[in-house]
Amino acid sequence: MKTVEFTIEKCRDTNQYVGIIPGISGAHTQGESIKSLLDNLKEVCELLEVKGVLLTGQYEGAAYRVAL
């Protein structure tokens, strides 16, 4: 299992959750719910793997910190 650490924040202006993968420029996404945000973050991780930014392997989960 591959573990990716990311930070979740809630935007006060849009009321959306924002997920950021620290240390990788441009690796962020947003969602209306935590579930949609996590789905979007999974897609970001898969795209980063295709581009060779993350180590090869299958993305199966994530460790995260939440700042709401």
DOKOLKOL-678915 format. One record per atom (N, C-alpha, C, O, CB): x, y, z; residue in one letter. Coordinates in steps of 0.02 Angstrom, whole numbers, plus 32768, in hexadecimal, padded with zeros to 4 digits. Glycine has a CB too. Layout:
N
+------+------+------+------+
!   c1 !   c2 !   c3 ! type !
+------+------+------+------+
!    X !    Y !    Z !    A !
...
+------+------+------+------+
This chain:
68
+------+------+------+------+
!   c1 !   c2 !   c3 ! type !
+------+------+------+------+
! 802A ! 7FC5 ! 8000 !    M !
! 8000 ! 8000 ! 8000 !    M !
! 802C ! 803E ! 8000 !    M !
! 805D ! 8042 ! 8025 !    M !
! 7FD0 ! 8000 ! 803D !    M !
! 801B ! 806E ! 7FD7 !    K !
! 803F ! 80AD ! 7FD4 !    K !
! 801B ! 80E0 ! 8001 !    K !
! 7FDD ! 80E5 ! 7FFF !    K !
! 8044 ! 80C7 ! 7F8A !    K !
! 8040 ! 8105 ! 8028 !    T !
! 8024 ! 8137 ! 8053 !    T !
! 803C ! 817C ! 803D !    T !
! 8078 ! 8187 ! 8033 !    T !
! 8036 ! 812A ! 809E !    T !
! 800E ! 81AA ! 8035 !    V !
! 801D ! 81EE ! 8021 !    V !
! 8001 ! 821C ! 8057 !    V !
! 7FC7 ! 8216 ! 8069 !    V !
! 8000 ! 81FF ! 7FDB !    V !
! 802B ! 8249 ! 8070 !    E !
! 8014 ! 8278 ! 80A3 !    E !
! 7FFB ! 82B7 ! 8082 !    E !
! 801B ! 82D1 ! 8054 !    E !
! 804C ! 8288 ! 80D6 !    E !
! 7FC2 ! 82D0 ! 8098 !    F !
! 7FA8 ! 830E ! 807D !    F !
! 7F85 ! 8335 ! 80B4 !    F !
! 7F76 ! 831A ! 80EA !    F !
! 7F78 ! 8301 ! 8043 !    F !
! 7F77 ! 8373 ! 80A6 !    T !
! 7F56 ! 83A0 ! 80D5 !    T !
! 7F11 ! 83B2 ! 80B9 !    T !
! 7F0B ! 83C0 ! 807D !    T !
! 7F80 ! 83E0 ! 80E3 !    T !
! 7EDE ! 83B3 ! 80E3 !    I !
! 7E9B ! 83C9 ! 80CF !    I !
! 7E8B ! 840A ! 80F4 !    I !
! 7E93 ! 840F ! 8130 !    I !
! 7E66 ! 8391 ! 80DE !    I !
! 7E72 ! 843A ! 80CD !    E !
! 7E5B ! 8479 ! 80EA !    E !
! 7E16 ! 8487 ! 80CE !    E !
! 7E03 ! 846C ! 809A !    E !
! 7E8D ! 84B4 ! 80DA !    E !
! 7DF0 ! 84B1 ! 80EF !    K !
! 7DAE ! 84C5 ! 80D6 !    K !
! 7DB1 ! 850F ! 80C4 !    K !
! 7DC1 ! 8539 ! 80EE !    K !
! 7D76 ! 84B6 ! 810A !    K !
! 7DA0 ! 851E ! 8085 !    C !
! 7DA0 ! 8562 ! 806E !    C !
! 7D61 ! 8585 ! 8087 !    C !
! 7D29 ! 856E ! 807B !    C !
! 7DA3 ! 8565 ! 8020 !    C !
! 7D69 ! 85BC ! 80AA !    R !
! 7D30 ! 85E1 ! 80C5 !    R !
! 7D08 ! 8603 ! 808E !    R !
! 7CCB ! 860C ! 8095 !    R !
! 7D47 ! 8615 ! 80F8 !    R !
! 7D29 ! 8617 ! 8058 !    D !
! 7D07 ! 863B ! 8022 !    D !
! 7CDA ! 860D ! 7FF9 !    D !
! 7CA2 ! 861F ! 7FE8 !    D !
! 7D3A ! 865C ! 7FF5 !    D !
! 7CF3 ! 85D1 ! 7FE8 !    T !
! 7CCE ! 85A3 ! 7FBD !    T !
! 7CAB ! 856B ! 7FE3 !    T !
! 7C82 ! 8547 ! 7FC7 !    T !
! 7CFC ! 8586 ! 7F89 !    T !
! 7CBC ! 8563 ! 8023 !    N !
! 7CA2 ! 852C ! 804D !    N !
! 7CB6 ! 84E8 ! 8032 !    N !
! 7C95 ! 84B6 ! 8040 !    N !
! 7C57 ! 8531 ! 8052 !    N !
! 7CED ! 84E5 ! 800B !    Q !
! 7D06 ! 84A6 ! 7FF0 !    Q !
! 7D43 ! 848F ! 8018 !    Q !
! 7D65 ! 84B8 ! 8037 !    Q !
! 7D18 ! 84AE ! 7FA4 !    Q !
! 7D4E ! 844E ! 8017 !    Y !
! 7D8A ! 8432 ! 8036 !    Y !
! 7DC2 ! 8432 ! 8003 !    Y !
! 7DB7 ! 8422 ! 7FC8 !    Y !
! 7D7C ! 83E9 ! 8051 !    Y !
! 7DFE ! 8444 ! 8019 !    V !
! 7E38 ! 8447 ! 7FEE !    V !
! 7E6C ! 8417 ! 8008 !    V !
! 7E7D ! 8418 ! 8043 !    V !
! 7E55 ! 8490 ! 7FEA !    V !
! 7E86 ! 83EB ! 7FDC !    G !
! 7EBA ! 83BC ! 7FEF !    G !
! 7EFB ! 83CE ! 7FCC !    G !
! 7EFC ! 83DA ! 7F90 !    G !
! 7EA5 ! 8374 ! 7FDD !    G !
! 7F31 ! 83CF ! 7FF3 !    I !
! 7F73 ! 83E2 ! 7FD9 !    I !
! 7FA4 ! 83AC ! 7FEB !    I !
! 7FA8 ! 8395 ! 8024 !    I !
! 7F89 ! 8427 ! 7FF7 !    I !
! 7FCC ! 8396 ! 7FB9 !    I !
! 8002 ! 8367 ! 7FC6 !    I !
! 8042 ! 8390 ! 7FCD !    I !
! 805B ! 83AA ! 7F9A !    I !
! 8008 ! 8330 ! 7F8C !    I !
! 805C ! 8398 ! 800A !    P !
! 8097 ! 83C3 ! 8014 !    P !
! 80D4 ! 83AA ! 7FEE !    P !
! 80DE ! 836E ! 7FE6 !    P !
! 80A7 ! 83C6 ! 805F !    P !
! 80FB ! 83D9 ! 7FD5 !    G !
! 8139 ! 83C8 ! 7FB5 !    G !
! 8134 ! 83B9 ! 7F6B !    G !
! 8167 ! 83AF ! 7F4A !    G !
! 8157 ! 838F ! 7FD6 !    G !
! 80F6 ! 83B8 ! 7F4F !    I !
! 80EE ! 83AC ! 7F08 !    I !
! 80C6 ! 83E7 ! 7EEC !    I !
! 808A ! 83ED ! 7EF7 !    I !
! 80C9 ! 8367 ! 7EF9 !    I !
! 80E9 ! 8412 ! 7EC7 !    S !
! 80CA ! 844E ! 7EAC !    S !
! 808E ! 843C ! 7E80 !    S !
! 8094 ! 8412 ! 7E53 !    S !
! 80FD ! 8477 ! 7E84 !    S !
! 8056 ! 845C ! 7E8C !    G !
! 801A ! 8451 ! 7E64 !    G !
! 7FF1 ! 8415 ! 7E77 !    G !
! 7FBE ! 8407 ! 7E58 !    G !
! 802D ! 844B ! 7E1E !    G !
! 8006 ! 83F0 ! 7EAB !    A !
! 7FE2 ! 83B3 ! 7EC0 !    A !
! 7FAD ! 83C6 ! 7EF3 !    A !
! 7FB8 ! 83C0 ! 7F30 !    A !
! 8013 ! 837E ! 7EDC !    A !
! 7F74 ! 83DD ! 7EDB !    H !
! 7F3D ! 83F0 ! 7F06 !    H !
! 7EFB ! 83E7 ! 7EE1 !    H !
! 7EFA ! 83E2 ! 7EA3 !    H !
! 7F45 ! 8439 ! 7F1F !    H !
! 7EC5 ! 83E4 ! 7F06 !    T !
! 7E82 ! 83DD ! 7EE8 !    T !
! 7E4F ! 83F4 ! 7F1C !    T !
! 7E61 ! 8406 ! 7F54 !    T !
! 7E75 ! 8394 ! 7ED2 !    T !
! 7E10 ! 83F2 ! 7F09 !    Q !
! 7DDB ! 8406 ! 7F37 !    Q !
! 7D9E ! 83DB ! 7F2E !    Q !
! 7D99 ! 83B6 ! 7EFC !    Q !
! 7DC9 ! 8450 ! 7F2E !    Q !
! 7D6F ! 83DE ! 7F5D !    G !
! 7D31 ! 83B8 ! 7F5A !    G !
! 7CFE ! 83D5 ! 7F89 !    G !
! 7D0E ! 83F7 ! 7FBA !    G !
! 7D3D ! 836E ! 7F6B !    G !
! 7CBE ! 83C8 ! 7F79 !    E !
! 7C87 ! 83E3 ! 7FA2 !    E !
! 7C80 ! 83BD ! 7FE4 !    E !
! 7C64 ! 83D7 ! 8014 !    E !
! 7C46 ! 83E0 ! 7F7C !    E !
! 7C99 ! 837F ! 7FE6 !    S !
! 7C96 ! 8356 ! 8023 !    S !
! 7CDB ! 8336 ! 802D !    S !
! 7D04 ! 8335 ! 7FFF !    S !
! 7C5D ! 8320 ! 8020 !    S !
! 7CE6 ! 831B ! 8068 !    I !
! 7D25 ! 82F7 ! 8075 !    I !
! 7D2B ! 82BC ! 8045 !    I !
! 7D61 ! 82AF ! 802B !    I !
! 7D29 ! 82E0 ! 80BF !    I !
! 7CF4 ! 8298 ! 803B !    K !
! 7CF5 ! 825E ! 800E !    K !
! 7D09 ! 8273 ! 7FC7 !    K !
! 7D34 ! 8253 ! 7FA8 !    K !
! 7CB1 ! 823B ! 800D !    K !
! 7CEA ! 82A8 ! 7FAC !    S !
! 7CFC ! 82BD ! 7F68 !    S !
! 7D43 ! 82D7 ! 7F65 !    S !
! 7D65 ! 82CD ! 7F33 !    S !
! 7CCB ! 82F2 ! 7F4F !    S !
! 7D5A ! 82F7 ! 7F9B !    L !
! 7D9F ! 830E ! 7F9D !    L !
! 7DCF ! 82D3 ! 7F9C !    L !
! 7E00 ! 82D4 ! 7F77 !    L !
! 7DAB ! 833A ! 7FDB !    L !
! 7DC2 ! 82A0 ! 7FC5 !    L !
! 7DED ! 8265 ! 7FC6 !    L !
! 7DEE ! 8241 ! 7F83 !    L !
! 7E23 ! 8229 ! 7F6D !    L !
! 7DD7 ! 8235 ! 7FFD !    L !
! 7DB4 ! 823D ! 7F61 !    D !
! 7DB3 ! 8221 ! 7F1E !    D !
! 7DDF ! 8249 ! 7EEE !    D !
! 7E04 ! 822D ! 7EC5 !    D !
! 7D6B ! 821D ! 7F03 !    D !
! 7DDA ! 828B ! 7EF3 !    N !
! 7E02 ! 82B7 ! 7EC8 !    N !
! 7E4D ! 82B1 ! 7ED7 !    N !
! 7E76 ! 82B2 ! 7EAA !    N !
! 7DEC ! 8300 ! 7ECF !    N !
! 7E5D ! 82AB ! 7F18 !    L !
! 7EA4 ! 82A3 ! 7F2B !    L !
! 7EBF ! 8261 ! 7F11 !    L !
! 7EF9 ! 825D ! 7EFC !    L !
! 7EAB ! 82A7 ! 7F77 !    L !
! 7E96 ! 822D ! 7F11 !    K !
! 7EAC ! 81ED ! 7EF6 !    K !
! 7EBD ! 81F5 ! 7EAC !    K !
! 7EEF ! 81DA ! 7E94 !    K !
! 7E76 ! 81B7 ! 7F01 !    K !
! 7E93 ! 8219 ! 7E88 !    E !
! 7E9F ! 8225 ! 7E41 !    E !
! 7EE0 ! 824D ! 7E36 !    E !
! 7F06 ! 823E ! 7E08 !    E !
! 7E64 ! 824A ! 7E21 !    E !
! 7EEC ! 827F ! 7E60 !    V !
! 7F2A ! 82A6 ! 7E5C !    V !
! 7F66 ! 8277 ! 7E65 !    V !
! 7F97 ! 827C ! 7E40 !    V !
! 7F2B ! 82DF ! 7E91 !    V !
! 7F62 ! 824C ! 7E97 !    C !
! 7F99 ! 821D ! 7EA4 !    C !
! 7FA5 ! 81EE ! 7E69 !    C !
! 7FDE ! 81E1 ! 7E57 !    C !
! 7F8C ! 81F4 ! 7EE4 !    C !
! 7F6F ! 81D6 ! 7E4C !    E !
! 7F76 ! 81AA ! 7E12 !    E !
! 7F96 ! 81CF ! 7DD7 !    E !
! 7FBF ! 81B2 ! 7DB4 !    E !
! 7F31 ! 818E ! 7DFD !    E !
! 7F83 ! 820E ! 7DCC !    L !
! 7FA2 ! 8235 ! 7D96 !    L !
! 7FEC ! 8242 ! 7DA4 !    L !
! 8014 ! 8241 ! 7D76 !    L !
! 7F7D ! 8278 ! 7D8E !    L !
! 7FFD ! 824F ! 7DE3 !    L !
! 8043 ! 825A ! 7DF4 !    L !
! 806C ! 821A ! 7DE9 !    L !
! 80A6 ! 821E ! 7DD4 !    L !
! 8049 ! 8271 ! 7E3E !    L !
! 804E ! 81E1 ! 7DF6 !    E !
! 8072 ! 81A2 ! 7DE9 !    E !
! 807F ! 8199 ! 7D9F !    E !
! 80B5 ! 8183 ! 7D8B !    E !
! 8049 ! 8166 ! 7E04 !    E !
! 804D ! 81AA ! 7D75 !    V !
! 8055 ! 81A4 ! 7D2D !    V !
! 808E ! 81D1 ! 7D15 !    V !
! 80B5 ! 81BE ! 7CE9 !    V !
! 8014 ! 81B7 ! 7D09 !    V !
! 8094 ! 820C ! 7D33 !    K !
! 80C9 ! 823B ! 7D20 !    K !
! 810B ! 822A ! 7D41 !    K !
! 813E ! 824B ! 7D33 !    K !
! 80B5 ! 8281 ! 7D32 !    K !
! 810D ! 81F8 ! 7D6C !    G !
! 814B ! 81E3 ! 7D8D !    G !
! 815F ! 820D ! 7DC8 !    G !
! 8197 ! 8209 ! 7DE0 !    G !
! 8181 ! 81E3 ! 7D5C !    G !
! 8131 ! 8237 ! 7DE1 !    V !
! 8142 ! 8261 ! 7E1A !    V !
! 8142 ! 8238 ! 7E5A !    V !
! 816F ! 8240 ! 7E84 !    V !
! 810F ! 829C ! 7E21 !    V !
! 8111 ! 820C ! 7E62 !    L !
! 810F ! 81DF ! 7E9C !    L !
! 8132 ! 819E ! 7E89 !    L !
! 8139 ! 818E ! 7E4E !    L !
! 80C6 ! 81D1 ! 7EB4 !    L !
! 8148 ! 817A ! 7EBB !    L !
! 8168 ! 8139 ! 7EAE !    L !
! 8136 ! 810A ! 7E8C !    L !
! 80FA ! 810F ! 7E99 !    L !
! 8182 ! 811A ! 7EEF !    L !
! 814D ! 80DE ! 7E63 !    T !
! 811F ! 80B0 ! 7E42 !    T !
! 80FE ! 8082 ! 7E75 !    T !
! 811C ! 8071 ! 7EA8 !    T !
! 8144 ! 8086 ! 7E0D !    T !
! 80C2 ! 806F ! 7E68 !    G !
! 809B ! 8045 ! 7E95 !    G !
! 8053 ! 805A ! 7E93 !    G !
! 8042 ! 808D ! 7E75 !    G !
! 80B6 ! 804A ! 7EDD !    G !
! 8029 ! 8033 ! 7EB2 !    Q !
! 7FE2 ! 8042 ! 7EB0 !    Q !
! 7FCE ! 806B ! 7EEC !    Q !
! 7FE0 ! 805C ! 7F24 !    Q !
! 7FB9 ! 8001 ! 7EAD !    Q !
! 7FA9 ! 80A0 ! 7EDF !    Y !
! 7F8F ! 80CB ! 7F14 !    Y !
! 7F53 ! 80A9 ! 7F34 !    Y !
! 7F23 ! 8099 ! 7F11 !    Y !
! 7F7D ! 8112 ! 7EFA !    Y !
! 7F55 ! 809E ! 7F75 !    E !
! 7F1E ! 807C ! 7F96 !    E !
! 7F02 ! 80A3 ! 7FD2 !    E !
! 7ECD ! 8091 ! 7FEC !    E !
! 7F34 ! 8038 ! 7FAC !    E !
! 7F25 ! 80D5 ! 7FE8 !    G !
! 7F0C ! 80F7 ! 8024 !    G !
! 7F35 ! 8135 ! 8031 !    G !
! 7F62 ! 8146 ! 800B !    G !
! 7F0E ! 80C9 ! 8060 !    G !
! 7F26 ! 8157 ! 8067 !    A !
! 7F4A ! 8194 ! 8077 !    A !
! 7F48 ! 81A1 ! 80C1 !    A !
! 7F18 ! 818F ! 80E4 !    A !
! 7F2C ! 81CF ! 8050 !    A !
! 7F7B ! 81C1 ! 80D9 !    A !
! 7F7B ! 81DC ! 811D !    A !
! 7F70 ! 8227 ! 8116 !    A !
! 7F8B ! 8245 ! 80E8 !    A !
! 7FC0 ! 81CC ! 8144 !    A !
! 7F48 ! 8244 ! 8141 !    Y !
! 7F3B ! 828B ! 8138 !    Y !
! 7F35 ! 82AF ! 817A !    Y !
! 7F26 ! 8292 ! 81AE !    Y !
! 7EFC ! 8294 ! 810F !    Y !
! 7F41 ! 82F0 ! 8175 !    R !
! 7F38 ! 831D ! 81AD !    R !
! 7EFF ! 834D ! 819A !    R !
! 7EFA ! 8360 ! 8160 !    R !
! 7F7A ! 8344 ! 81BF !    R !
! 7ED5 ! 835F ! 81C8 !    V !
! 7E9C ! 8389 ! 81B9 !    V !
! 7EA3 ! 83CB ! 81DE !    V !
! 7EAE ! 83CC ! 821A !    V !
! 7E5A ! 8366 ! 81CA !    V !
! 7E9B ! 8402 ! 81B8 !    A !
! 7E99 ! 8445 ! 81D6 !    A !
! 7E59 ! 8466 ! 81BE !    A !
! 7E56 ! 847F ! 8186 !    A !
! 7ED9 ! 8470 ! 81C3 !    A !
! 7E25 ! 8466 ! 81E9 !    L !
! 7DE4 ! 8483 ! 81D4 !    L !
! 7DD7 ! 84C4 ! 81F8 !    L !
! 7DA3 ! 84E4 ! 81ED !    L !
! 7DAB ! 8452 ! 81E2 !    L !
+------+------+------+------+
